[in-house]
Amino acid sequence: MKASGLIRQEIAAVFAKTMSQPVEAHARCGPFSLHLGFASEELAGTFLPACIPGTLGNFDLDLRFITAADLDLSALVPEAAERPRLLIEDGIYSVWQPAIIPVLFAIDLTAKRGIAWLPKGEAPPWVRSRPAISLIHAMMHDTPWCAVHGAAVGHDAGFTLLAGEGHSGKTTAALACAKAGWLYAGDDFVAVNSETGRIEPLFCSARLRPALVETFQNFIGETTPVSDFNGEPRHELSLAGLGDRIGGGRLRATFIPRRRGAATPEFMPARPSDAFRALLPTTAYELPGWPNEIADKVAKIAGLAPVFFADTGTTPMEIPAAFARQLDQL
């Protein structure tokens, strides 16, 4: 049997054995609606804080979160289990990510069914903050939508996409704007329509460095314990309490945050190629499969709106007003 056939068979078996789950929920994720099933209260507590609550009704993906204690899916792990594997074949998309804490994701795109299997019963921090993003990526493949590595916040004048590598200031800027009352679409990955420029949130999470807790303490409330994965300590936050302020809108400008020593926020014109270089590397690295298609979509997104370098200054709560002035001038 082909690998895709085995995976499709195992996905069907998972759903046959888990017709009802201890915890079920509905969520929205970018342009999609999801039905989520969790094998335990503990699993639900791990992933639901990052999920944007959805409504009952039709859904685009039925997704099950399970562990080795619930079902044995070791037959889907490649023989060289220490190596990652990507399989795209016959409507099946599957990713095995061994790392320190292994995870298996698989989706039957025809049946609209997916699984997230945690062999050790726990998930890495990056999986907790953006549950099953690789499966959302697979669902976006034949659409204009793309999950891109960036933050996004919205003002009356429109949305800005914040592009850049880690430690560039995306989370600081996004949380400062959210604290000031802006719409929040994410601080890590967001969904962007490469044809229309529409931005939608994928998750209601944020990953905050410990040094910034004091700045945002009265906004974020109680913080989670620090997670330290690959030397990147973070508090994994849920901003579900923002309610209707978790939302999307039309892209008006792309800002590339960087710190160059300015006391107050400053802007400098940039080119679409600068936005492309800021968006593509982590996007392509974190989302396995279809690298050429990802690059094509990111190139289109980079050319949809004016681009600026943004030195965000030394006082985070000055960022929202500066961003608003820049957007209002466009």
RODO-2510 file (C-alpha; in nm, 4 decimals, decimal comma):
residues 330
     n   res          X          Y          Z
     1     m     0,0000     0,0000     0,0000
     2     k     0,1221     0,3483    -0,0838
     3     a     0,2086     0,5696     0,2105
     4     s    -0,0788     0,8037     0,1253
     5     g    -0,3212     0,5103     0,1307
     6     l    -0,2001     0,4015     0,4736
     7     i    -0,2337     0,7540     0,6113
     8     r    -0,5832     0,7936     0,4665
     9     q    -0,6805     0,4577     0,6192
    10     e    -0,5401     0,5548     0,9600
    11     i    -0,7145     0,8931     0,9567
    12     a    -1,0438     0,7193     0,8821
    13     a    -0,9770     0,4726     1,1651
    14     v    -0,9074     0,7578     1,4089
    15     f    -1,2415     0,9153     1,3289
    16     a    -1,4229     0,5820     1,3507
    17     k    -1,2799     0,5317     1,7005
    18     t    -1,3397     0,8894     1,8166
    19     m    -1,6907     0,9634     1,6996
    20     s    -1,7390     1,1633     2,0173
    21     q    -1,4596     1,3304     2,2103
    22     p    -1,4411     1,4335     2,5768
    23     v    -1,4018     1,7955     2,4629
    24     e    -1,5295     1,9414     2,1378
    25     a    -1,5165     2,2999     2,0156
    26     h    -1,5562     2,5180     1,7092
    27     a    -1,2939     2,7682     1,6003
    28     r    -1,2178     3,0037     1,3155
    29     c    -0,8707     3,0077     1,1663
    30     g    -0,8044     3,2537     0,8863
    31     p    -1,0701     3,1961     0,6165
    32     f    -1,1633     2,8550     0,7566
    33     s    -1,3993     2,7215     1,0196
    34     l    -1,2859     2,4226     1,2252
    35     h    -1,4441     2,1537     1,4375
    36     l    -1,1989     2,0421     1,7056
    37     g    -1,2031     1,7226     1,9064
    38     f    -0,9708     1,6612     2,2020
    39     a    -0,9043     1,3225     2,3579
    40     s    -0,8782     1,4742     2,7064
    41     e    -0,9428     1,7865     2,9096
    42     e    -0,5671     1,8268     2,9366
    43     l    -0,5224     1,8393     2,5596
    44     a    -0,8046     2,0904     2,5288
    45     g    -0,6399     2,3043     2,7941
    46     t    -0,3163     2,2919     2,5963
    47     f    -0,4554     2,4068     2,2614
    48     l    -0,7873     2,5868     2,3036
    49     p    -0,6392     2,9065     2,4565
    50     a    -0,4734     2,9794     2,1208
    51     c    -0,7883     2,9098     1,9162
    52     i    -1,0315     3,1822     1,8118
    53     p    -1,3795     3,0731     1,9211
    54     g    -1,6098     2,9874     1,6325
    55     t    -1,9774     2,9152     1,5892
    56     l    -2,1782     2,5980     1,5324
    57     g    -2,2515     2,5059     1,1739
    58     n    -2,0677     2,3831     0,8690
    59     f    -1,6907     2,3544     0,8973
    60     d    -1,3990     2,3258     0,6572
    61     l    -1,1906     2,0857     0,8661
    62     d    -1,2660     1,8278     1,1342
    63     l    -0,9517     1,7996     1,3455
    64     r    -0,8645     1,5497     1,6214
    65     f    -0,5932     1,5986     1,8844
    66     i    -0,4754     1,2682     2,0315
    67     t    -0,1776     1,1142     2,2091
    68     a    -0,0100     0,7730     2,2114
    69     a    -0,2106     0,6917     2,5243
    70     d    -0,5286     0,7276     2,3172
    71     l    -0,4303     0,5609     1,9905
    72     d    -0,1163     0,3997     1,8519
    73     l    -0,0279     0,5700     1,5241
    74     s     0,3339     0,4589     1,5203
    75     a     0,2721     0,2930     1,1824
    76     l     0,2684     0,6436     1,0354
    77     v     0,6113     0,7325     1,1750
    78     p     0,8883     0,6897     0,9167
    79     e     1,1403     0,4128     0,9689
    80     a     1,4117     0,6721     1,0288
    81     a     1,2097     0,8283     1,3102
    82     e     1,4832     1,0735     1,4022
    83     r     1,4423     1,2495     1,0666
    84     p     1,1539     1,4782     0,9653
    85     r     0,9300     1,3652     0,6809
    86     l     0,6908     1,5452     0,4504
    87     l     0,4455     1,3511     0,2351
    88     i     0,2207     1,5175    -0,0227
    89     e     0,0398     1,2586    -0,2343
    90     d    -0,3109     1,1799    -0,3619
    91     g    -0,4847     1,4430    -0,1501
    92     i    -0,2881     1,3516     0,1631
    93     y    -0,0553     1,5931     0,3397
    94     s     0,1458     1,4606     0,6332
    95     v     0,4332     1,6029     0,8363
    96     w     0,6416     1,4136     1,0922
    97     q     0,8433     1,6512     1,3110
    98     p     1,0674     1,4587     1,5526
    99     a     1,2598     1,7360     1,7362
   100     i     1,2780     1,7019     2,1157
   101     i     0,9017     1,6688     2,1475
   102     p     0,7720     1,4883     1,8350
   103     v     0,4466     1,5681     1,6558
   104     l     0,2669     1,4093     1,3627
   105     f     0,0223     1,6117     1,1549
   106     a    -0,1831     1,4613     0,8733
   107     i    -0,4820     1,5701     0,6696
   108     d    -0,7068     1,4041     0,4148
   109     l    -0,7929     1,7074     0,2029
   110     t    -1,0739     1,5233     0,0242
   111     a    -1,2488     1,4085     0,3409
   112     k    -1,1633     1,7355     0,5241
   113     r    -1,0319     1,5396     0,8207
   114     g    -0,7072     1,5978     1,0054
   115     i    -0,5150     1,4617     1,3031
   116     a    -0,2519     1,5961     1,5390
   117     w    -0,0783     1,3087     1,7190
   118     l     0,1487     1,3722     2,0168
   119     p     0,3482     1,0540     2,0870
   120     k     0,4807     1,1823     2,4210
   121     g     0,1525     1,3351     2,5307
   122     e     0,2812     1,6919     2,5148
   123     a     0,3326     1,9576     2,2509
   124     p     0,6238     2,1929     2,1826
   125     p     0,5566     2,5593     2,2644
   126     w     0,5369     2,6599     1,8987
   127     v     0,2642     2,3995     1,8427
   128     r     0,0665     2,5221     2,1443
   129     s     0,0717     2,8812     2,0193
   130     r    -0,0267     2,7951     1,6596
   131     p    -0,2107     2,4595     1,6637
   132     a    -0,1871     2,2555     1,3422
   133     i    -0,0739     2,5499     1,1301
   134     s     0,0850     2,3119     0,8807
   135     l    -0,2592     2,1628     0,8089
   136     i    -0,4055     2,5107     0,7566
   137     h    -0,1152     2,5737     0,5194
   138     a    -0,2119     2,2604     0,3252
   139     m    -0,5735     2,3752     0,3015
   140     m    -0,4586     2,7114     0,1622
   141     h    -0,2510     2,5560    -0,1158
   142     d    -0,5105     2,5830    -0,3932
   143     t    -0,6389     2,9210    -0,2767
   144     p    -0,5007     3,2784    -0,2877
   145     w    -0,4524     3,2638     0,0899
   146     c    -0,1135     3,2248     0,2552
   147     a    -0,0097     3,1911     0,6175
   148     v     0,2814     3,4319     0,6547
   149     h     0,5298     3,4854     0,9347
   150     g     0,4367     3,8277     1,0627
   151     a     0,2184     4,0228     1,2997
   152     a    -0,0815     4,2317     1,1988
   153     v    -0,2889     4,5015     1,3661
   154     g    -0,5683     4,7211     1,2372
   155     h    -0,6544     5,0905     1,2720
   156     d    -0,9288     5,3064     1,1163
   157     a    -0,6985     5,3645     0,8173
   158     g    -0,6436     4,9922     0,7607
   159     f    -0,4194     4,7079     0,8647
   160     t    -0,0438     4,6990     0,8808
   161     l     0,1474     4,3761     0,8322
   162     l     0,4595     4,3664     1,0500
   163     a     0,7342     4,1656     0,8823
   164     g     1,0726     4,0671     1,0169
   165     e     1,2829     3,8066     1,1894
   166     g     1,2588     3,7166     1,5572
   167     h     1,3624     3,9900     1,8008
   168     s     1,2842     4,2603     1,5441
   169     g     0,9999     4,4020     1,7544
   170     k     0,6870     4,2551     1,5915
   171     t     0,5327     4,1297     1,9153
   172     t     0,6119     4,4519     2,1020
   173     a     0,4480     4,6620     1,8307
   174     a     0,1463     4,4320     1,7926
   175     l     0,0744     4,4156     2,1664
   176     a     0,1243     4,7910     2,2087
   177     c    -0,1318     4,8542     1,9353
   178     a    -0,3736     4,5971     2,0788
   179     k    -0,3360     4,7588     2,4208
   180     a    -0,4220     5,0940     2,2589
   181     g    -0,7481     4,9513     2,1229
   182     w    -0,6525     4,8389     1,7750
   183     l    -0,7779     4,5193     1,6125
   184     y    -0,5351     4,2328     1,6651
   185     a    -0,4701     3,9625     1,4053
   186     g    -0,1632     3,7940     1,5543
   187     d     0,2012     3,8371     1,6484
   188     d     0,3568     3,5320     1,4815
   189     f     0,1594     3,3997     1,1837
   190     v    -0,1393     3,5594     1,0102
   191     a    -0,3445     3,4745     0,7012
   192     v    -0,3188     3,7079     0,4013
   193     n    -0,5072     3,6859     0,0726
   194     s    -0,2417     3,7389    -0,1934
   195     e    -0,4962     3,8757    -0,4425
   196     t    -0,7144     4,1067    -0,2328
   197     g    -0,4865     4,1975     0,0597
   198     r    -0,7416     4,0779     0,3122
   199     i    -0,5817     3,9873     0,6476
   200     e    -0,7429     3,7439     0,8900
   201     p    -0,6201     3,6139     1,2279
   202     l    -0,5196     3,2514     1,2546
   203     f    -0,4903     3,2374     1,6339
   204     c    -0,5525     3,4546     1,9392
   205     s    -0,2121     3,3794     2,0886
   206     a     0,1027     3,5805     2,1529
   207     r     0,4552     3,4793     2,2487
   208     l     0,6010     3,7336     2,4884
   209     r     0,9626     3,7626     2,5989
   210     p     0,9995     3,7783     2,9786
   211     a     1,1643     4,1224     2,9564
   212     l     0,8388     4,2703     2,8220
   213     v     0,6062     4,1392     3,0924
   214     e     0,6237     4,4577     3,2987
   215     t     0,5374     4,6736     2,9957
   216     f     0,2187     4,4806     2,9215
   217     q     0,1288     4,3380     3,2637
   218     n    -0,1930     4,5357     3,3086
   219     f    -0,3026     4,4378     2,9570
   220     i    -0,2206     4,0674     2,9421
   221     g    -0,3075     3,9858     3,3037
   222     e    -0,1582     3,6710     3,4478
   223     t     0,1291     3,5250     3,2469
   224     t     0,1966     3,1607     3,1802
   225     p     0,5147     2,9894     3,2969
   226     v     0,8084     3,0543     3,0678
   227     s     0,8607     2,8000     2,7917
   228     d     1,2146     2,7648     2,6638
   229     f     1,2417     2,5919     2,3282
   230     n     1,5638     2,6132     2,1280
   231     g     1,6905     2,8863     2,3584
   232     e     1,3918     3,1143     2,2981
   233     p     1,2192     3,1773     2,6351
   234     r     0,8609     3,2962     2,5961
   235     h     0,5351     3,3316     2,7833
   236     e     0,2644     3,1604     2,5730
   237     l    -0,0284     3,4017     2,6017
   238     s    -0,3940     3,3791     2,5064
   239     l    -0,5611     3,7051     2,4036
   240     a    -0,9048     3,5488     2,3647
   241     g    -1,0288     3,8049     2,6146
   242     l    -1,0059     4,0701     2,3421
   243     g    -1,3239     3,9218     2,1953
   244     d    -1,4372     4,1146     1,8867
   245     r    -1,1025     4,2942     1,8728
   246     i    -0,9524     3,9732     1,7392
   247     g    -1,0214     4,0413     1,3752
   248     g    -0,9036     4,1239     1,0278
   249     g    -0,9259     4,3826     0,7541
   250     r    -0,7581     4,5187     0,4435
   251     l    -0,3811     4,5554     0,4174
   252     r    -0,2854     4,9243     0,3983
   253     a     0,0918     4,9096     0,4536
   254     t     0,3708     4,6709     0,5424
   255     f     0,6039     4,7877     0,8179
   256     i     0,9403     4,6189     0,8727
   257     p     1,0261     4,6789     1,2408
   258     r     1,3884     4,7228     1,3304
   259     r     1,5812     4,8854     1,6093
   260     r     1,8336     5,1452     1,4950
   261     g     1,8573     5,3608     1,8064
   262     a     1,5752     5,6100     1,7487
   263     a     1,4229     5,7488     2,0676
   264     t     1,0778     5,7741     1,9063
   265     p     0,9362     5,5744     1,6145
   266     e     1,0725     5,6702     1,2730
   267     f     0,9854     5,5508     0,9237
   268     m     1,1890     5,5149     0,6072
   269     p     1,0532     5,4125     0,2659
   270     a     1,1350     5,0557     0,1661
   271     r     1,0748     4,8402    -0,1402
   272     p     0,8505     4,5392    -0,1999
   273     s     1,1698     4,3321    -0,2263
   274     d     1,2521     4,4316     0,1338
   275     a     0,9100     4,3068     0,2466
   276     f     0,9618     3,9867     0,0469
   277     r     1,2954     3,9216     0,2184
   278     a     1,1429     3,9959     0,5594
   279     l     0,8436     3,7658     0,5109
   280     l     0,9699     3,4670     0,3148
   281     p     1,2514     3,2905     0,5090
   282     t     1,0630     3,1947     0,8260
   283     t     0,7364     3,1458     0,6377
   284     a     0,8949     2,8927     0,4033
   285     y     1,0947     2,7268     0,6812
   286     e     0,8004     2,6802     0,9177
   287     l     0,5475     2,5650     0,6557
   288     p     0,6652     2,2472     0,4818
   289     g     0,5657     2,1932     0,1215
   290     w     0,5173     2,3934    -0,1985
   291     p     0,8098     2,6372    -0,1573
   292     n     0,7665     2,7863    -0,5054
   293     e     0,3983     2,8545    -0,4480
   294     i     0,4745     3,0126    -0,1095
   295     a     0,7362     3,2389    -0,2674
   296     d     0,4926     3,3412    -0,5402
   297     k     0,2199     3,4314    -0,2917
   298     v     0,4601     3,6177    -0,0624
   299     a     0,5914     3,8161    -0,3606
   300     k     0,2355     3,9201    -0,4466
   301     i     0,1635     4,0169    -0,0846
   302     a     0,4840     4,2217    -0,0681
   303     g     0,3661     4,4250    -0,3673
   304     l     0,0099     4,4926    -0,2514
   305     a     0,0782     4,7979    -0,0329
   306     p     0,3445     5,0593     0,0489
   307     v     0,6415     4,9286     0,2494
   308     f     0,8356     5,1099     0,5208
   309     f     1,1182     5,0318     0,7587
   310     a     1,0002     5,1231     1,1092
   311     d     1,2444     5,1967     1,3881
   312     t     1,0014     5,1432     1,6747
   313     g     1,1900     5,3524     1,9311
   314     t     1,2457     5,2875     2,2977
   315     t     0,8961     5,3463     2,4397
   316     p     0,6501     5,0783     2,3236
   317     m     0,3349     5,2760     2,3990
   318     e     0,4450     5,5473     2,1548
   319     i     0,4210     5,2958     1,8718
   320     p     0,0393     5,3013     1,8171
   321     a     0,0182     5,6778     1,7655
   322     a     0,3186     5,6733     1,5319
   323     f     0,1748     5,3841     1,3305
   324     a    -0,1624     5,5622     1,3089
   325     r    -0,0022     5,8834     1,1775
   326     q     0,1897     5,6897     0,9144
   327     l    -0,1198     5,5017     0,7994
   328     d    -0,3300     5,8191     0,7908
   329     q    -0,0789     5,9805     0,5543
   330     l    -0,1093     5,7068     0,2919
***
